[in-house]
Amino acid sequence: MKPAPFDYVRTDALEEVLSVLAQEGGSARIIAGGQTLVPMLAMRLARPSVLIDVMGIRELRGIIQSGGRLTVQAGVRQQVLLGHSGLQKLVPLLAMGLPWVGHAQTRSRGTICGSVAHADPSAEIPLILVALDGSIDLRSRRRRRSIPAADFFTGMMTTARAEDEVIEAVAFPMREPGSGYSFSEFGRRHGDFAICACAAIASASGIRLAVGGVAERPTLLELPALIDGSALDDALDQFAWNLDARDDVHATARYRRDLVRQMGRNAVMEARKCRG
C-alpha cells in the first residue's frame, strides 16, 4: 500500500515545528528516524495531514550530562547513544538494554525519543525509562514541562503528550554508587519485540523491577532491599497476577505471567550480584 496524501515540512528551526503543531494539532505527526512511523504510513494505520521532519534541527542532537542525569535530545539516534563514550558507567541499564532494540540497521536510523513517543508496550527504551524513574521533556508554544516516565505512558501506544507538544528530550538518571543493574528479554528472535522483558535495579534502599511486553505499558514493582526466598516468590506471583497480561499470536497471558515470575526473580538476583 501507499501512504495517504500528506504535506511534508522539513525545518532546521524548532520554533517552526512548534508553530505547525499549534496550528495542526492532532492532524500533524513528528518524524525523526521513521522506523516505526513509515510502515504505519504505508499501511495507512497513521494518516496525518502534515508530517514534520525534525532531524535537521541541530539543537536537538545533544547528549548532555548534568545534575546526575543523562539527557538525550530528540534527534539522537539509538546507535549514536549506544556508542556514547562511557555509557556503561554512566547509565549501565541503558547500555545493557540498547543492544536489544531492533537490529543494527534500525538502530542506525531510529531515535531514542521516537521509541518513547511510539510507546509500544514491548519496547525496551520506555521500559528502561520507567525502571530508572526517568522523565520526558515536552515543549509547545505555550509551555515547557517534564513528566515522570511512570506517568507519561498511559496505555497501548498512548501517552500524556498533548497534541501541540513535541518530545524535546528524555532524561535517564545516572548510576548511583552501590547500585546493581540487570536487563533480560525473551522473544522469538533477537531483535523482535519482547514477549517479556525485565529491568531491575538493586540498592541499599530497595529494589525496582520493571516489566515490559506483558501489559499495555511498562509496569513497575518496588520491593524491600532484603526480600528473598519465599517472600520474593510470593511478591512476584502477586505482581504477575495483577498485571493485565495480554494474549496475542506470540504468547498467552498465562505464559507471560510465568515469564514474569521466573525472569523477574533472575533479574532481581542478578542486579544484587552487580552491586558495588
Secondary structure as GFF3:
##gff-version 3
##sequence-region A 1 276
A	DSSP	beta_strand	7	10	.	.	.	ID=ss1
A	DSSP	alpha_helix	14	24	.	.	.	ID=ss2
A	DSSP	three_ten_helix	25	27	.	.	.	ID=ss3
A	DSSP	beta_strand	28	31	.	.	.	ID=ss4
A	DSSP	alpha_helix	37	42	.	.	.	ID=ss5
A	DSSP	beta_strand	50	53	.	.	.	ID=ss6
A	DSSP	three_ten_helix	58	60	.	.	.	ID=ss7
A	DSSP	beta_strand	63	66	.	.	.	ID=ss8
A	DSSP	beta_strand	69	73	.	.	.	ID=ss9
A	DSSP	alpha_helix	78	82	.	.	.	ID=ss10
A	DSSP	alpha_helix	87	90	.	.	.	ID=ss11
A	DSSP	alpha_helix	92	97	.	.	.	ID=ss12
A	DSSP	three_ten_helix	98	100	.	.	.	ID=ss13
A	DSSP	alpha_helix	104	107	.	.	.	ID=ss14
A	DSSP	alpha_helix	112	118	.	.	.	ID=ss15
A	DSSP	alpha_helix	124	132	.	.	.	ID=ss16
A	DSSP	beta_strand	135	139	.	.	.	ID=ss17
A	DSSP	beta_strand	144	148	.	.	.	ID=ss18
A	DSSP	alpha_helix	149	152	.	.	.	ID=ss19
A	DSSP	beta_strand	153	155	.	.	.	ID=ss20
A	DSSP	beta_strand	158	159	.	.	.	ID=ss21
A	DSSP	beta_strand	166	173	.	.	.	ID=ss22
A	DSSP	beta_strand	180	186	.	.	.	ID=ss23
A	DSSP	beta_strand	196	203	.	.	.	ID=ss24
A	DSSP	beta_strand	206	212	.	.	.	ID=ss25
A	DSSP	beta_strand	219	223	.	.	.	ID=ss26
A	DSSP	alpha_helix	229	242	.	.	.	ID=ss27
A	DSSP	alpha_helix	253	273	.	.	.	ID=ss28
###
